[in-house]
Amino acid sequence: MKDFLSLKDLTVDLWKQLLHASAEVKVRPSNFRQMLVGKSSVLLFEKSSLRTRLTFELGMKQLGGDAVYLDHQESRLGGRESLTDMARNLERWFDCIVARTFSHETAVKLAEHASVPVINGLSDAEHPCQALADVFTLQEKWGELQAKTLVFIGDGNNVCTSLIHAAALSGMSLVAVTPSSHQPHSKAAEDFQRLSTSATASYRWTDSLDGLQGADVVYTDTWVSMGQEEETRERVQVLQSYQVTPELMASTGRNSYFMHCLPAHRNQEVTDSVIDSPQSLVFEQAENRLHVQKALLLLLLAPQELGRYMLLEKFAGWKG
C-alpha cells in the first residue's frame, strides 16, 4: 500500500492488518515509540480541523517522528503553485503527506506526483480515516461485526461513503436513510457489493425512517459540511425530520449505539439527550482516531518493522 486515499482501494487482508495493528498500538503504545524516528510528515490542510490535525501530529510524535502543519485555507491547493511542483517539493523534505482537501481529485493528483505516501485526511468524496476509527470502535464493543447493521441517517456525504466501504469490508450491513435529494453517491451499492466480505450483508437506501428498525448503531453527521454554508437554510429544512432524537433511537427496537464523527451541531442533526447519553460512542470514536492513524502511519512508513513486531507478538501469543 503506497497511499491511503480510499477504503475501496484496500484488500481485505490490509483492512484486517490495519484493525489488528490499531488494537496493538492502543494496548501497547510504548512498544512503538521508536518506530518512526527520523521520519516526518506534512499536514497540508485546505480546511480547518481539530481531530484530524491533532491526532496526526500527536501520532507522529508518539511514534518518534515529527509533523509540520501547513495551513492552506486562504487559497486552494494548485492555485499559487501547481500540484505537480508542490508534490515534487514535499517528497524531498517529508516521508508522508496528509492532505485535507475540498476536492478528492486534489489528493489523487498529489499521490500521482509524489513518491512518498499520501493520506486522505478528508475530501469532499471520502473520509477513510474516520471510517477506520469508527469500525475499530465498534469492533472493541462487539468483537465480531458480521450480522450487525449500521444505519446512517441524514446527508449521504463523504462520511457516509467511507462508512459504506468500511461496513462492506467488515461484513456489516448498512442502511442509508436520507432524503432523495441527499442520497449517497450513485455507485454506493456497486462499491458495497464489490467489497463485501459477507454473503448475508446488504446495502440499501431509503428515505423512510422505517429504515432504522433493527439498527445496531445509528450514525449521523452534520447537515452542512465545510464549503456548503450558503446552503444552510435549505439543508436544515430538508433534513429536519431526520434529526436523531431519543424517540428516533427507540424506533430501532434495540439498545442501539449512537455515533457521530464530530463536530456536531447540537440540537440540529442530533439532540443533546442523545449525544450525551450512555449509548453515545462519539468521544471513543474521537480517541480512536489517534490509535488507528498511528497504525496507518506505521503500515505506510515502517511496514517491515511493524510486520516483524506483529509476527513476534503472534508467536509470543502462541507460546503463551
N, C-alpha and C positions, 0 to 999 in steps of 0.2 A: 504494500500500500504506500504509494508515493504521496498522495494528497487525501484530504478528508473534506470533500465538498458536499456529498450527499450520501445518505444511508443506502440509497438504492444501488450504489456502486460497490457495496460490501458483499463479500461472500458470507455464508452462514458461519463458517469457521472463524473468520475475522470478527464477526459480531460476537460470537461466544468468547473469543480471546479477550476482546475489549471488556466485556462484562466480568469475566474471571479476573483479569488484571485489576479492574476497578475495585473489586472486593478485596483483593490482596493489598492494594495501595491504601485503602481505607483502614484496614485492620492493622497493618504493619508499616506505617509510614516511614519509620526510621530506617527500614531496610532499603529505601530508595533514595535517600538524601544525597548520595554522591553520584547517581547515575547520569546526570546531565551537567556535571562540572565542565566548564569551558564552553557550554552551549548557550546560545542566546536566541531570543525570538523578538519580532517586532509586531506590535499590535496596531494595525492600520485601520482606523475606525472613521467611517463617514457618519455614524450615528452615535448618540450618547449611550452610556452603558453603566450599570452598576455590577451585576453578577458576572457578565462575560469578561469585562475588563479585569475586575479584581481577582476572579478565580484563575484566569490565565496568568496574570502577573504573579500572584502568590504561588500558584502551582509550579511555575518555572523556578522560582526561588527555593521552594521546598525540595526541589529535585536537584539543587546545586547549581542551577543555571541562572540566567538573568533575562529580564524583559524590558523593552523600551516601548513606551506608548507614543504613537504618532497621531495626534488629533487632526482629522481631515474633514471636519464638519463645515468649514467655511466654503469649501469648494469640492466638487465631485472628483473622484479619482479619474485620472486620464485627461483632466482639463488643463492644468498647468504643464503637465509632462505626460507623455504617452505611457500607457500601462506597460508596454514592452520595455521602455527605458527604465521605468520605475522598478520593474521586476528584476532587470539585469543589474541594477544598482544594489537592491536589497539582498540579492542572493550572494553578493560578495562580502556583505557585512554580517548577515544573520544566518542562522541554521533553520529558521522556520518563520513563516508569515501567517499571522492570524488576521483575517480580513472580515470586517463587519461592514457590509455594503448595502446600498439600496438595490442595485441591480445584481442578480445572481451571475449574470454574464461577466461582470467585473471580476468576481472571484475566479471564474473559469479561465478568463484570459490571464490573470496573474499566474495561475497554476500552469498554463500552457507555456509561459515565457520564463518562469523561474525554475531553476534546477533544484531548489530546496522545497520542502513540503509547504503547501498552503492549506490552512484550515478555514473552513467556513464558520465564522463566529456568528453569523446571521446574515441572511439576504432576503430579498422580497419573496423568493420562492421557497426557501427551506431554512430550518433551524436544527440541524442534525445534532449539535452538542446538547441542546436542551432535551431532545427526544431520547438521547442516550442516557442522560441523567434520570429522566422520568421512568424509563423501563427498569433501570438499575434500582430505583426507589421501590418500584412495585415488586421486583424480584426479592428485595430484602424483606418485604412484608409477606409474600406468599411462597417464595421459593420457586414453585412450578407455575409458569404463566399460561400454559396451554389450557384451553377451555374457559379462560377468563375473557370478559368483554369490556372494552373501554368505549365509552360514549363521549365524543367530542361535540360540544354544543356552542353555537354562536356563529362566528365568522370563519368560513373554511379557508383559513390563511396559511402562512408558511409553517407555523407550528403544527397545524392540522396535517399538512402534507408530510412532514417528517414523522409525526406520530403514526400515520398510515404505514410508512415504511418500517418503523420500529415494531409496531404491532405484528406486522406480517412476519418479520424475521424472528419474532419471539413466539409465534404460534398462537397469538391472541386474535380475537375478532374485534372489529372496530365498526361502530355506527356513527356516522356524521349526521348530526341534527342541526340543520341550518335553513334559513330561508332560501328559496330557489335562486334568489339574486346573489347569494353569497355561498354558493356551493364550493366544495373542494375542486381542485384543478381537474381538467377533463380526463386525464389519464390515471386518476386515482385508483379506480377499480383494476385497471390493467397492471399498474405497478404492484398493487397488493397481491394479485393473483400470481404474478411472476416471483415475488419474494417470499410468499407464504411458506412456512415450514410445517403446516398442519393441514391435513386433508379435511378437517372439520371446521377450521376457522373461516370466517367470511367477512366481507366488507359490504356495507350498503349505505346509501344516503337516503335521508327522508327529511321533509320539512315539518313532520309531525312530532310533537312532544311524546307521543306514544313510543317513539324510538328509545326512550330512556328506560323502558321496562326491562328488568333483568340486568341492568348495568352493574358491574363490579366496581367501576370507577367512573366518575363524571369529571370531565376536563373542560375548562373554558379558558379563554384568553380575552385580552382587551378587544373591544369592538372597533377601536380606532388606532391603527398602528402608526408609527412614525412616518411622516410623509403624506398621511391621509387626513390631516387635521381639518382641511376645508370641507371634508365630508361628514364631520361630526354630527351635525343635526340630523341629516338623512339617515346615517347609520344607526343612531340611537333610536330613531322612530321605527326603523325596520326590525331591529333586533330586540326591542324592549320585551317582547313576550318570551324571549329565550334567556332571560335573567335567571341565574341559579339562586334559588331560594330554598328554605327548609322544606317547603311543600313540594318543590320540584325534586329535591333529593329523596323525599319519601316516596315519590311516584315510581322509583326504581324497583320497589318491593324488596330491597336488600339493604343491608347496612353498608352502603357504598362509600368508598373513599372519594374525597374531592381533591382535584389538582388544578393548579394554575401556574403558568411559567413566570408570572410577575414581570413588570409591575402591574398591580391591579388597580382598576378604577373602582374603588369600594362603593357598593350600593348602586353600581351601574350594571356591569355584567355579573356581579356576584354580591350578595348581601354580606354584611359583617358577621351575621349569625352563622353563615356557612363557612366563610374563610377562616374564622376564629374557632370553629368547632373542633371536637376531638376527631372528627372524620377527615379533617384537612391535613394534607401532606405537603403544603406549599413550602414550608421552610426546610423540610427534609429534602425536597427537590432542589432547593437553592444550595443547601450544604453539599449535596452530592455532585453539583456542577464541578466543584473543586476536585473531587476524587476521580471522576470519570475523565476529566480533561488531563489530569496528571497521567492516567493510564494511556490516554491517547497520545500525549507528547512522548511518552516512553516508547510506545509502539512505532511512532514515526521517526524518532531521533536516536533511539538506542534499542533497536529490535533484537540484536544479538544478546546484549546484556540482560534485557528483560526475558528473553527466551531461556537463557541459561538459568536465571533465577527461578522462573516458573517451573522448569524441569526439575531443578534441585528440590524445590518446595514440594513438587508432586512425589518425588522419590522418598522424601522425608516423611510424607504422609503415609506412603505405603509401608515404610519400615515401622511406623508407629502402630 
